[in-house]
Amino acid sequence: MTTIKSVRLKFSKLLGETAKAIHFYLYDDSMHWIPKKLCRKLVVNKKLGGHVCIPTFWYEKMMDEKPTMDIADTVVIHHTPVKADKSTIYYETSLFRKPKESHR
């Protein structure tokens, strides 16, 4: 099972910013304010377009849809560990110290 933690959002124009948020114009002709504390890896080119990485929950709030793998930035893959069979485990005995003999 995979979980998308953040997405890479492309924008056509950086419209402006305040002390706490950035205003973007996206390629789908929509404008959005995104809090600066949620923005990572902001890249702006000379024409003020570029991309920014935002958390998945904010993308879902803005776009009303789940993100797809083609815009994923950070993906977490969950797995279920398999219990090892102790009869097949081999220990290299040369790696362990020999117990000290007691002088009693």
Secondary structure as UniProt FT lines:
FT   STRAND          2..17
FT   STRAND          21..26
FT   TURN            27..28
FT   STRAND          31..35
FT   HELIX           36..38
FT   STRAND          40..44
FT   TURN            46..47
FT   STRAND          50..55
FT   HELIX           56..63
FT   HELIX           69..71
FT   STRAND          72..77
FT   HELIX           86..88
FT   HELIX           93..95
//
